[in-house]
Amino acid sequence: MNEPLLRFDSVSKTFGSATGGVRAARSVNFSLHSGRALAIVGESGSGKTTCARMAMLEYLPTSGRVLFKGEPTAGRRGRDLAAYRQAVQMIFQDPFASLNPAHTIAYHLKRTLRLHRPDIRAIDLDAAVLEQLAGVKLDPALVAPKYPHELSGGQRQRVNIARALSARPQVLVADEPTSMLDVSVRLGVLNLLNEMKTTRNLGLLYITHDIATARYVAEEIAVMYSGQIVEWGDCGAVIDNPQHPY
């Protein structure tokens, strides 16, 4: 298999002092490849969201290394950090809280395009916004001028996906992206993530407590318990024939 896009090399994270703090992640190792999805599953407090935030460089590891295309991410500054921010984009759990209620959907997408797509001329931004919305199966003319509260939860999450994709990332980190959505619209969002992963050759790091959605989206699965990965492998094999008591 080709070199991983994203790799955790014995990554640990402790909050507080080394002796009396909380060990949220302990010696975590995994690799994420282009065109594939890795699901990190576990109960609340298992450390899966901590791993997602370390992948985004929101948290820095206490020990170990987070590598992108074989290069360490520690110490990135300026343009190097901006390039990483473009390459690794996040889809948040709450589709409403992650959008500014004071601005239209067009504003949210234009802001991302201005930040990460300097190749797009100012006069072409409106057309680019419509293209991004159409790409996530939303009606561009209808959705672009609306505010977040005027959309359903599923529509808002599609907007968040469009915003992430507009940066042309190589990795998507999706933290419980369907947990706050109605059951009736979850499948549509999962299908969209699968389609984007395949057509754009993205690496998808999918964080969830829902094993059923993990199986639907991911080729590989890592099961976290108490900050450690206790089982990792082919998604179907791990779910159908688990080897660890947890």
NORZICOR-V333387 format. One record per run of one state. SS is the DSSP state (H for helix, E for strand, - for the rest). FROM is the first residue (numbers start at 1). LEN is the number of residues. If there is no record, write none. Layout:
BEGIN
[[SS FROM LEN] [SS FROM LEN]]
END
This chain:
BEGIN
[[- 1 5] [E 6 10] [- 16 6] [E 22 11] [- 33 4] [E 37 5] [- 42 6] [H 48 8] [- 56 7] [E 63 6] [- 69 2] [E 71 2] [- 73 5] [H 78 10] [E 88 4] [- 92 12] [E 104 1] [H 105 12] [- 117 5] [H 122 14] [- 136 4] [H 140 4] [- 144 3] [E 147 1] [H 148 3] [- 151 2] [H 153 13] [- 166 5] [E 171 5] [- 176 7] [H 183 17] [- 200 3] [E 203 6] [- 209 2] [H 211 7] [- 218 2] [E 220 6] [- 226 2] [E 228 7] [H 235 6] [- 241 6]]
END
